Amino acid sequence: MIVVNTDYISGKELEMLGLVKGSTIQTKNIGRDITQGFKTLVGGELGAYTQMMNDARELAAQRMEEGAIRLGADAVVNVRFATSAIMQGAAEVMAYGTAVKFK
């Protein structure tokens, strides 16, 4: 599956199939939250949270691709990611784009 953030794929004529999306909601682990809270005292990257968000983006993208496969797509174009706070300590990560078939 080709996944790009442009609205075209060089050398391909595209037939749009529709919007596809995938999402996940991640929450903080209390143990992770405590250790990362100590990190704010000295500064620097919050590695555990960076990894959590990377994993969330990967899962959201995988779910988006699964939706494209169900539509019979060859690719997903114009891919974007969005995040939003759902509640205190929980965030949604969404991947979305347009499923296309090669003509």
Jmol script that loads the backbone (N, CA, C; Angstrom):
load data "model"
ATOM      1  N   MET A   1       0.853  -1.171   0.000  1.00  0.00           N
ATOM      2  CA  MET A   1       0.000   0.000   0.000  1.00  0.00           C
ATOM      3  C   MET A   1       0.899   1.234   0.000  1.00  0.00           C
ATOM      4  N   ILE A   2       0.665   2.121  -0.929  1.00  0.00           N
ATOM      5  CA  ILE A   2       1.389   3.389  -0.977  1.00  0.00           C
ATOM      6  C   ILE A   2       0.619   4.399  -0.132  1.00  0.00           C
ATOM      7  N   VAL A   3       1.315   5.083   0.746  1.00  0.00           N
ATOM      8  CA  VAL A   3       0.704   6.097   1.613  1.00  0.00           C
ATOM      9  C   VAL A   3       1.545   7.361   1.493  1.00  0.00           C
ATOM     10  N   VAL A   4       0.914   8.456   1.021  1.00  0.00           N
ATOM     11  CA  VAL A   4       1.645   9.706   0.815  1.00  0.00           C
ATOM     12  C   VAL A   4       0.849  10.882   1.368  1.00  0.00           C
ATOM     13  N   ASN A   5       1.563  11.978   1.640  1.00  0.00           N
ATOM     14  CA  ASN A   5       0.866  13.173   2.128  1.00  0.00           C
ATOM     15  C   ASN A   5       0.631  14.186   1.010  1.00  0.00           C
ATOM     16  N   THR A   6       0.846  13.786  -0.230  1.00  0.00           N
ATOM     17  CA  THR A   6       0.531  14.629  -1.386  1.00  0.00           C
ATOM     18  C   THR A   6      -0.813  14.189  -1.961  1.00  0.00           C
ATOM     19  N   ASP A   7      -1.379  15.003  -2.845  1.00  0.00           N
ATOM     20  CA  ASP A   7      -2.658  14.625  -3.440  1.00  0.00           C
ATOM     21  C   ASP A   7      -2.483  13.931  -4.789  1.00  0.00           C
ATOM     22  N   TYR A   8      -1.265  13.485  -5.086  1.00  0.00           N
ATOM     23  CA  TYR A   8      -0.969  12.779  -6.330  1.00  0.00           C
ATOM     24  C   TYR A   8       0.133  11.759  -6.074  1.00  0.00           C
ATOM     25  N   ILE A   9       0.277  10.833  -7.020  1.00  0.00           N
ATOM     26  CA  ILE A   9       1.401   9.896  -7.038  1.00  0.00           C
ATOM     27  C   ILE A   9       1.971   9.985  -8.442  1.00  0.00           C
ATOM     28  N   SER A  10       3.216  10.366  -8.542  1.00  0.00           N
ATOM     29  CA  SER A  10       3.846  10.582  -9.851  1.00  0.00           C
ATOM     30  C   SER A  10       3.647   9.379 -10.769  1.00  0.00           C
ATOM     31  N   GLY A  11       3.207   9.679 -11.989  1.00  0.00           N
ATOM     32  CA  GLY A  11       3.042   8.647 -12.998  1.00  0.00           C
ATOM     33  C   GLY A  11       1.783   7.812 -12.870  1.00  0.00           C
ATOM     34  N   LYS A  12       0.917   8.144 -11.942  1.00  0.00           N
ATOM     35  CA  LYS A  12      -0.306   7.360 -11.741  1.00  0.00           C
ATOM     36  C   LYS A  12      -1.532   8.242 -11.925  1.00  0.00           C
ATOM     37  N   GLU A  13      -2.520   7.698 -12.599  1.00  0.00           N
ATOM     38  CA  GLU A  13      -3.823   8.354 -12.682  1.00  0.00           C
ATOM     39  C   GLU A  13      -4.692   7.712 -11.609  1.00  0.00           C
ATOM     40  N   LEU A  14      -5.363   8.546 -10.817  1.00  0.00           N
ATOM     41  CA  LEU A  14      -6.051   8.047  -9.628  1.00  0.00           C
ATOM     42  C   LEU A  14      -7.560   8.162  -9.735  1.00  0.00           C
ATOM     43  N   GLU A  15      -8.223   7.152  -9.224  1.00  0.00           N
ATOM     44  CA  GLU A  15      -9.678   7.174  -9.062  1.00  0.00           C
ATOM     45  C   GLU A  15      -9.943   7.219  -7.559  1.00  0.00           C
ATOM     46  N   MET A  16     -10.621   8.260  -7.104  1.00  0.00           N
ATOM     47  CA  MET A  16     -10.887   8.407  -5.670  1.00  0.00           C
ATOM     48  C   MET A  16     -11.977   7.437  -5.231  1.00  0.00           C
ATOM     49  N   LEU A  17     -11.726   6.764  -4.109  1.00  0.00           N
ATOM     50  CA  LEU A  17     -12.696   5.827  -3.553  1.00  0.00           C
ATOM     51  C   LEU A  17     -13.410   6.393  -2.338  1.00  0.00           C
ATOM     52  N   GLY A  18     -12.742   7.267  -1.610  1.00  0.00           N
ATOM     53  CA  GLY A  18     -13.382   7.869  -0.448  1.00  0.00           C
ATOM     54  C   GLY A  18     -12.424   8.086   0.705  1.00  0.00           C
ATOM     55  N   LEU A  19     -12.957   8.724   1.727  1.00  0.00           N
ATOM     56  CA  LEU A  19     -12.194   9.028   2.936  1.00  0.00           C
ATOM     57  C   LEU A  19     -11.974   7.758   3.750  1.00  0.00           C
ATOM     58  N   VAL A  20     -10.756   7.609   4.243  1.00  0.00           N
ATOM     59  CA  VAL A  20     -10.461   6.523   5.178  1.00  0.00           C
ATOM     60  C   VAL A  20      -9.800   7.128   6.404  1.00  0.00           C
ATOM     61  N   LYS A  21     -10.059   6.520   7.541  1.00  0.00           N
ATOM     62  CA  LYS A  21      -9.486   7.058   8.774  1.00  0.00           C
ATOM     63  C   LYS A  21      -9.226   5.926   9.750  1.00  0.00           C
ATOM     64  N   GLY A  22      -8.345   6.200  10.668  1.00  0.00           N
ATOM     65  CA  GLY A  22      -8.056   5.271  11.743  1.00  0.00           C
ATOM     66  C   GLY A  22      -7.723   6.088  12.968  1.00  0.00           C
ATOM     67  N   SER A  23      -8.089   5.593  14.132  1.00  0.00           N
ATOM     68  CA  SER A  23      -7.806   6.359  15.336  1.00  0.00           C
ATOM     69  C   SER A  23      -7.548   5.438  16.512  1.00  0.00           C
ATOM     70  N   THR A  24      -6.968   6.011  17.541  1.00  0.00           N
ATOM     71  CA  THR A  24      -6.760   5.332  18.801  1.00  0.00           C
ATOM     72  C   THR A  24      -6.773   6.376  19.904  1.00  0.00           C
ATOM     73  N   ILE A  25      -7.168   5.968  21.073  1.00  0.00           N
ATOM     74  CA  ILE A  25      -7.125   6.857  22.231  1.00  0.00           C
ATOM     75  C   ILE A  25      -6.140   6.257  23.226  1.00  0.00           C
ATOM     76  N   GLN A  26      -5.183   7.057  23.601  1.00  0.00           N
ATOM     77  CA  GLN A  26      -4.149   6.612  24.535  1.00  0.00           C
ATOM     78  C   GLN A  26      -4.290   7.394  25.834  1.00  0.00           C
ATOM     79  N   THR A  27      -4.001   6.720  26.923  1.00  0.00           N
ATOM     80  CA  THR A  27      -4.024   7.372  28.217  1.00  0.00           C
ATOM     81  C   THR A  27      -2.694   7.144  28.920  1.00  0.00           C
ATOM     82  N   LYS A  28      -2.414   7.998  29.864  1.00  0.00           N
ATOM     83  CA  LYS A  28      -1.167   7.892  30.603  1.00  0.00           C
ATOM     84  C   LYS A  28      -1.221   6.724  31.578  1.00  0.00           C
ATOM     85  N   ASN A  29      -0.102   6.054  31.731  1.00  0.00           N
ATOM     86  CA  ASN A  29       0.082   5.008  32.731  1.00  0.00           C
ATOM     87  C   ASN A  29       0.533   5.698  34.010  1.00  0.00           C
ATOM     88  N   ILE A  30      -0.084   5.400  35.134  1.00  0.00           N
ATOM     89  CA  ILE A  30       0.222   6.113  36.385  1.00  0.00           C
ATOM     90  C   ILE A  30       1.698   6.001  36.757  1.00  0.00           C
ATOM     91  N   GLY A  31       2.291   4.826  36.569  1.00  0.00           N
ATOM     92  CA  GLY A  31       3.722   4.673  36.852  1.00  0.00           C
ATOM     93  C   GLY A  31       4.573   5.525  35.919  1.00  0.00           C
ATOM     94  N   ARG A  32       4.216   5.515  34.647  1.00  0.00           N
ATOM     95  CA  ARG A  32       4.923   6.320  33.659  1.00  0.00           C
ATOM     96  C   ARG A  32       4.738   7.799  33.968  1.00  0.00           C
ATOM     97  N   ASP A  33       3.531   8.165  34.381  1.00  0.00           N
ATOM     98  CA  ASP A  33       3.233   9.565  34.679  1.00  0.00           C
ATOM     99  C   ASP A  33       4.096  10.079  35.833  1.00  0.00           C
ATOM    100  N   ILE A  34       4.270   9.260  36.848  1.00  0.00           N
ATOM    101  CA  ILE A  34       5.080   9.673  37.996  1.00  0.00           C
ATOM    102  C   ILE A  34       6.537   9.862  37.596  1.00  0.00           C
ATOM    103  N   THR A  35       7.091   8.894  36.870  1.00  0.00           N
ATOM    104  CA  THR A  35       8.501   9.012  36.473  1.00  0.00           C
ATOM    105  C   THR A  35       8.713  10.157  35.504  1.00  0.00           C
ATOM    106  N   GLN A  36       7.771  10.377  34.609  1.00  0.00           N
ATOM    107  CA  GLN A  36       7.909  11.481  33.665  1.00  0.00           C
ATOM    108  C   GLN A  36       7.710  12.823  34.367  1.00  0.00           C
ATOM    109  N   GLY A  37       6.911  12.832  35.437  1.00  0.00           N
ATOM    110  CA  GLY A  37       6.731  14.046  36.226  1.00  0.00           C
ATOM    111  C   GLY A  37       8.037  14.493  36.854  1.00  0.00           C
ATOM    112  N   PHE A  38       8.841  13.536  37.314  1.00  0.00           N
ATOM    113  CA  PHE A  38      10.161  13.887  37.864  1.00  0.00           C
ATOM    114  C   PHE A  38      11.046  14.512  36.788  1.00  0.00           C
ATOM    115  N   LYS A  39      10.890  14.059  35.552  1.00  0.00           N
ATOM    116  CA  LYS A  39      11.697  14.575  34.444  1.00  0.00           C
ATOM    117  C   LYS A  39      11.437  16.069  34.229  1.00  0.00           C
ATOM    118  N   THR A  40      10.229  16.527  34.528  1.00  0.00           N
ATOM    119  CA  THR A  40       9.926  17.949  34.331  1.00  0.00           C
ATOM    120  C   THR A  40      10.725  18.835  35.269  1.00  0.00           C
ATOM    121  N   LEU A  41      11.250  18.260  36.333  1.00  0.00           N
ATOM    122  CA  LEU A  41      12.069  19.041  37.269  1.00  0.00           C
ATOM    123  C   LEU A  41      13.420  19.414  36.678  1.00  0.00           C
ATOM    124  N   VAL A  42      13.961  18.542  35.831  1.00  0.00           N
ATOM    125  CA  VAL A  42      15.297  18.784  35.263  1.00  0.00           C
ATOM    126  C   VAL A  42      15.248  19.166  33.789  1.00  0.00           C
ATOM    127  N   GLY A  43      14.118  18.974  33.147  1.00  0.00           N
ATOM    128  CA  GLY A  43      13.970  19.333  31.739  1.00  0.00           C
ATOM    129  C   GLY A  43      14.390  18.190  30.828  1.00  0.00           C
ATOM    130  N   GLY A  44      14.124  18.362  29.558  1.00  0.00           N
ATOM    131  CA  GLY A  44      14.487  17.362  28.559  1.00  0.00           C
ATOM    132  C   GLY A  44      13.266  16.670  27.989  1.00  0.00           C
ATOM    133  N   GLU A  45      13.548  15.772  27.074  1.00  0.00           N
ATOM    134  CA  GLU A  45      12.479  15.049  26.392  1.00  0.00           C
ATOM    135  C   GLU A  45      11.811  14.048  27.327  1.00  0.00           C
ATOM    136  N   LEU A  46      10.515  13.943  27.215  1.00  0.00           N
ATOM    137  CA  LEU A  46       9.753  12.943  27.964  1.00  0.00           C
ATOM    138  C   LEU A  46       9.657  11.699  27.082  1.00  0.00           C
ATOM    139  N   GLY A  47      10.701  10.892  27.120  1.00  0.00           N
ATOM    140  CA  GLY A  47      10.854   9.757  26.212  1.00  0.00           C
ATOM    141  C   GLY A  47       9.703   8.775  26.229  1.00  0.00           C
ATOM    142  N   ALA A  48       9.168   8.478  27.411  1.00  0.00           N
ATOM    143  CA  ALA A  48       8.059   7.522  27.493  1.00  0.00           C
ATOM    144  C   ALA A  48       6.833   8.058  26.758  1.00  0.00           C
ATOM    145  N   TYR A  49       6.582   9.350  26.860  1.00  0.00           N
ATOM    146  CA  TYR A  49       5.436   9.937  26.160  1.00  0.00           C
ATOM    147  C   TYR A  49       5.691  10.033  24.663  1.00  0.00           C
ATOM    148  N   THR A  50       6.921  10.333  24.288  1.00  0.00           N
ATOM    149  CA  THR A  50       7.262  10.359  22.863  1.00  0.00           C
ATOM    150  C   THR A  50       6.999   8.995  22.249  1.00  0.00           C
ATOM    151  N   GLN A  51       7.443   7.930  22.918  1.00  0.00           N
ATOM    152  CA  GLN A  51       7.219   6.574  22.418  1.00  0.00           C
ATOM    153  C   GLN A  51       5.734   6.241  22.384  1.00  0.00           C
ATOM    154  N   MET A  52       4.982   6.647  23.405  1.00  0.00           N
ATOM    155  CA  MET A  52       3.552   6.386  23.438  1.00  0.00           C
ATOM    156  C   MET A  52       2.858   7.042  22.238  1.00  0.00           C
ATOM    157  N   MET A  53       3.218   8.280  21.926  1.00  0.00           N
ATOM    158  CA  MET A  53       2.586   8.977  20.809  1.00  0.00           C
ATOM    159  C   MET A  53       3.026   8.393  19.470  1.00  0.00           C
ATOM    160  N   ASN A  54       4.288   7.976  19.355  1.00  0.00           N
ATOM    161  CA  ASN A  54       4.740   7.308  18.128  1.00  0.00           C
ATOM    162  C   ASN A  54       3.961   6.023  17.896  1.00  0.00           C
ATOM    163  N   ASP A  55       3.775   5.240  18.959  1.00  0.00           N
ATOM    164  CA  ASP A  55       2.993   4.005  18.853  1.00  0.00           C
ATOM    165  C   ASP A  55       1.551   4.304  18.470  1.00  0.00           C
ATOM    166  N   ALA A  56       0.983   5.362  19.028  1.00  0.00           N
ATOM    167  CA  ALA A  56      -0.404   5.735  18.720  1.00  0.00           C
ATOM    168  C   ALA A  56      -0.539   6.140  17.258  1.00  0.00           C
ATOM    169  N   ARG A  57       0.415   6.921  16.739  1.00  0.00           N
ATOM    170  CA  ARG A  57       0.362   7.310  15.322  1.00  0.00           C
ATOM    171  C   ARG A  57       0.476   6.092  14.412  1.00  0.00           C
ATOM    172  N   GLU A  58       1.349   5.159  14.779  1.00  0.00           N
ATOM    173  CA  GLU A  58       1.521   3.936  13.992  1.00  0.00           C
ATOM    174  C   GLU A  58       0.231   3.114  13.963  1.00  0.00           C
ATOM    175  N   LEU A  59      -0.421   2.966  15.100  1.00  0.00           N
ATOM    176  CA  LEU A  59      -1.667   2.211  15.173  1.00  0.00           C
ATOM    177  C   LEU A  59      -2.777   2.899  14.382  1.00  0.00           C
ATOM    178  N   ALA A  60      -2.877   4.216  14.493  1.00  0.00           N
ATOM    179  CA  ALA A  60      -3.900   4.959  13.749  1.00  0.00           C
ATOM    180  C   ALA A  60      -3.672   4.811  12.241  1.00  0.00           C
ATOM    181  N   ALA A  61      -2.417   4.896  11.804  1.00  0.00           N
ATOM    182  CA  ALA A  61      -2.097   4.748  10.381  1.00  0.00           C
ATOM    183  C   ALA A  61      -2.424   3.334   9.902  1.00  0.00           C
ATOM    184  N   GLN A  62      -2.126   2.328  10.717  1.00  0.00           N
ATOM    185  CA  GLN A  62      -2.437   0.942  10.363  1.00  0.00           C
ATOM    186  C   GLN A  62      -3.947   0.760  10.188  1.00  0.00           C
ATOM    187  N   ARG A  63      -4.716   1.330  11.079  1.00  0.00           N
ATOM    188  CA  ARG A  63      -6.179   1.219  10.981  1.00  0.00           C
ATOM    189  C   ARG A  63      -6.706   1.954   9.753  1.00  0.00           C
ATOM    190  N   MET A  64      -6.097   3.093   9.408  1.00  0.00           N
ATOM    191  CA  MET A  64      -6.480   3.823   8.200  1.00  0.00           C
ATOM    192  C   MET A  64      -6.214   2.954   6.967  1.00  0.00           C
ATOM    193  N   GLU A  65      -5.040   2.322   6.908  1.00  0.00           N
ATOM    194  CA  GLU A  65      -4.697   1.458   5.780  1.00  0.00           C
ATOM    195  C   GLU A  65      -5.649   0.272   5.681  1.00  0.00           C
ATOM    196  N   GLU A  66      -6.041  -0.296   6.802  1.00  0.00           N
ATOM    197  CA  GLU A  66      -7.002  -1.412   6.792  1.00  0.00           C
ATOM    198  C   GLU A  66      -8.325  -0.974   6.168  1.00  0.00           C
ATOM    199  N   GLY A  67      -8.746   0.257   6.461  1.00  0.00           N
ATOM    200  CA  GLY A  67      -9.956   0.793   5.842  1.00  0.00           C
ATOM    201  C   GLY A  67      -9.805   0.939   4.342  1.00  0.00           C
ATOM    202  N   ALA A  68      -8.630   1.352   3.904  1.00  0.00           N
ATOM    203  CA  ALA A  68      -8.369   1.496   2.464  1.00  0.00           C
ATOM    204  C   ALA A  68      -8.382   0.135   1.775  1.00  0.00           C
ATOM    205  N   ILE A  69      -7.807  -0.862   2.419  1.00  0.00           N
ATOM    206  CA  ILE A  69      -7.800  -2.212   1.852  1.00  0.00           C
ATOM    207  C   ILE A  69      -9.225  -2.732   1.687  1.00  0.00           C
ATOM    208  N   ARG A  70     -10.091  -2.465   2.683  1.00  0.00           N
ATOM    209  CA  ARG A  70     -11.489  -2.894   2.590  1.00  0.00           C
ATOM    210  C   ARG A  70     -12.203  -2.258   1.392  1.00  0.00           C
ATOM    211  N   LEU A  71     -11.765  -1.061   0.992  1.00  0.00           N
ATOM    212  CA  LEU A  71     -12.360  -0.399  -0.177  1.00  0.00           C
ATOM    213  C   LEU A  71     -11.726  -0.858  -1.489  1.00  0.00           C
ATOM    214  N   GLY A  72     -10.677  -1.680  -1.410  1.00  0.00           N
ATOM    215  CA  GLY A  72      -9.985  -2.134  -2.617  1.00  0.00           C
ATOM    216  C   GLY A  72      -8.984  -1.127  -3.147  1.00  0.00           C
ATOM    217  N   ALA A  73      -8.474  -0.277  -2.278  1.00  0.00           N
ATOM    218  CA  ALA A  73      -7.554   0.795  -2.696  1.00  0.00           C
ATOM    219  C   ALA A  73      -6.153   0.268  -2.974  1.00  0.00           C
ATOM    220  N   ASP A  74      -5.456   0.992  -3.839  1.00  0.00           N
ATOM    221  CA  ASP A  74      -4.042   0.739  -4.109  1.00  0.00           C
ATOM    222  C   ASP A  74      -3.160   1.661  -3.282  1.00  0.00           C
ATOM    223  N   ALA A  75      -3.734   2.791  -2.838  1.00  0.00           N
ATOM    224  CA  ALA A  75      -2.940   3.790  -2.125  1.00  0.00           C
ATOM    225  C   ALA A  75      -3.860   4.690  -1.304  1.00  0.00           C
ATOM    226  N   VAL A  76      -3.240   5.466  -0.419  1.00  0.00           N
ATOM    227  CA  VAL A  76      -3.946   6.516   0.312  1.00  0.00           C
ATOM    228  C   VAL A  76      -3.144   7.797   0.096  1.00  0.00           C
ATOM    229  N   VAL A  77      -3.830   8.828  -0.387  1.00  0.00           N
ATOM    230  CA  VAL A  77      -3.169  10.109  -0.657  1.00  0.00           C
ATOM    231  C   VAL A  77      -3.673  11.174   0.317  1.00  0.00           C
ATOM    232  N   ASN A  78      -2.918  12.263   0.375  1.00  0.00           N
ATOM    233  CA  ASN A  78      -3.278  13.416   1.195  1.00  0.00           C
ATOM    234  C   ASN A  78      -3.461  13.032   2.666  1.00  0.00           C
ATOM    235  N   VAL A  79      -2.547  12.203   3.168  1.00  0.00           N
ATOM    236  CA  VAL A  79      -2.636  11.694   4.540  1.00  0.00           C
ATOM    237  C   VAL A  79      -2.275  12.786   5.540  1.00  0.00           C
ATOM    238  N   ARG A  80      -3.056  12.851   6.596  1.00  0.00           N
ATOM    239  CA  ARG A  80      -2.838  13.814   7.675  1.00  0.00           C
ATOM    240  C   ARG A  80      -3.016  13.108   9.012  1.00  0.00           C
ATOM    241  N   PHE A  81      -2.415  13.681  10.041  1.00  0.00           N
ATOM    242  CA  PHE A  81      -2.591  13.211  11.410  1.00  0.00           C
ATOM    243  C   PHE A  81      -3.158  14.355  12.230  1.00  0.00           C
ATOM    244  N   ALA A  82      -4.017  14.015  13.184  1.00  0.00           N
ATOM    245  CA  ALA A  82      -4.578  15.017  14.088  1.00  0.00           C
ATOM    246  C   ALA A  82      -4.615  14.422  15.491  1.00  0.00           C
ATOM    247  N   THR A  83      -4.475  15.283  16.476  1.00  0.00           N
ATOM    248  CA  THR A  83      -4.588  14.842  17.867  1.00  0.00           C
ATOM    249  C   THR A  83      -5.563  15.761  18.588  1.00  0.00           C
ATOM    250  N   SER A  84      -6.202  15.202  19.586  1.00  0.00           N
ATOM    251  CA  SER A  84      -7.091  16.025  20.412  1.00  0.00           C
ATOM    252  C   SER A  84      -7.178  15.419  21.803  1.00  0.00           C
ATOM    253  N   ALA A  85      -7.374  16.282  22.776  1.00  0.00           N
ATOM    254  CA  ALA A  85      -7.558  15.826  24.157  1.00  0.00           C
ATOM    255  C   ALA A  85      -8.991  15.340  24.303  1.00  0.00           C
ATOM    256  N   ILE A  86      -9.146  14.164  24.851  1.00  0.00           N
ATOM    257  CA  ILE A  86     -10.474  13.578  25.051  1.00  0.00           C
ATOM    258  C   ILE A  86     -10.970  13.888  26.455  1.00  0.00           C
ATOM    259  N   MET A  87     -10.089  13.720  27.419  1.00  0.00           N
ATOM    260  CA  MET A  87     -10.379  13.990  28.817  1.00  0.00           C
ATOM    261  C   MET A  87      -9.041  14.201  29.505  1.00  0.00           C
ATOM    262  N   GLN A  88      -9.052  14.522  30.765  1.00  0.00           N
ATOM    263  CA  GLN A  88      -7.809  14.715  31.507  1.00  0.00           C
ATOM    264  C   GLN A  88      -6.936  13.472  31.386  1.00  0.00           C
ATOM    265  N   GLY A  89      -5.765  13.619  30.778  1.00  0.00           N
ATOM    266  CA  GLY A  89      -4.826  12.512  30.691  1.00  0.00           C
ATOM    267  C   GLY A  89      -5.037  11.543  29.546  1.00  0.00           C
ATOM    268  N   ALA A  90      -5.945  11.838  28.609  1.00  0.00           N
ATOM    269  CA  ALA A  90      -6.176  10.950  27.466  1.00  0.00           C
ATOM    270  C   ALA A  90      -6.217  11.768  26.186  1.00  0.00           C
ATOM    271  N   ALA A  91      -5.612  11.227  25.134  1.00  0.00           N
ATOM    272  CA  ALA A  91      -5.573  11.920  23.854  1.00  0.00           C
ATOM    273  C   ALA A  91      -5.924  10.963  22.721  1.00  0.00           C
ATOM    274  N   GLU A  92      -6.609  11.480  21.715  1.00  0.00           N
ATOM    275  CA  GLU A  92      -6.916  10.713  20.517  1.00  0.00           C
ATOM    276  C   GLU A  92      -5.917  11.093  19.434  1.00  0.00           C
ATOM    277  N   VAL A  93      -5.446  10.106  18.707  1.00  0.00           N
ATOM    278  CA  VAL A  93      -4.633  10.331  17.526  1.00  0.00           C
ATOM    279  C   VAL A  93      -5.420   9.767  16.349  1.00  0.00           C
ATOM    280  N   MET A  94      -5.596  10.572  15.305  1.00  0.00           N
ATOM    281  CA  MET A  94      -6.332  10.138  14.130  1.00  0.00           C
ATOM    282  C   MET A  94      -5.465  10.310  12.895  1.00  0.00           C
ATOM    283  N   ALA A  95      -5.491   9.312  12.027  1.00  0.00           N
ATOM    284  CA  ALA A  95      -4.860   9.385  10.713  1.00  0.00           C
ATOM    285  C   ALA A  95      -5.994   9.337   9.695  1.00  0.00           C
ATOM    286  N   TYR A  96      -5.927  10.202   8.678  1.00  0.00           N
ATOM    287  CA  TYR A  96      -6.974  10.185   7.667  1.00  0.00           C
ATOM    288  C   TYR A  96      -6.412  10.592   6.313  1.00  0.00           C
ATOM    289  N   GLY A  97      -7.059  10.136   5.267  1.00  0.00           N
ATOM    290  CA  GLY A  97      -6.635  10.436   3.900  1.00  0.00           C
ATOM    291  C   GLY A  97      -7.684   9.953   2.920  1.00  0.00           C
ATOM    292  N   THR A  98      -7.340  10.023   1.644  1.00  0.00           N
ATOM    293  CA  THR A  98      -8.255   9.611   0.583  1.00  0.00           C
ATOM    294  C   THR A  98      -7.749   8.311  -0.030  1.00  0.00           C
ATOM    295  N   ALA A  99      -8.593   7.288   0.021  1.00  0.00           N
ATOM    296  CA  ALA A  99      -8.263   5.999  -0.605  1.00  0.00           C
ATOM    297  C   ALA A  99      -8.435   6.155  -2.110  1.00  0.00           C
ATOM    298  N   VAL A 100      -7.464   5.641  -2.869  1.00  0.00           N
ATOM    299  CA  VAL A 100      -7.518   5.737  -4.326  1.00  0.00           C
ATOM    300  C   VAL A 100      -7.160   4.390  -4.955  1.00  0.00           C
ATOM    301  N   LYS A 101      -7.624   4.227  -6.174  1.00  0.00           N
ATOM    302  CA  LYS A 101      -7.300   3.066  -7.009  1.00  0.00           C
ATOM    303  C   LYS A 101      -6.601   3.580  -8.258  1.00  0.00           C
ATOM    304  N   PHE A 102      -5.604   2.847  -8.720  1.00  0.00           N
ATOM    305  CA  PHE A 102      -4.906   3.242  -9.950  1.00  0.00           C
ATOM    306  C   PHE A 102      -5.761   2.907 -11.154  1.00  0.00           C
ATOM    307  N   LYS A 103      -5.837   3.845 -12.108  1.00  0.00           N
ATOM    308  CA  LYS A 103      -6.598   3.603 -13.346  1.00  0.00           C
ATOM    309  C   LYS A 103      -5.741   2.857 -14.338  1.00  0.00           C
TER     310      LYS A 103
END
end "model"
wireframe off; spacefill off
backbone 0.3
color backbone group
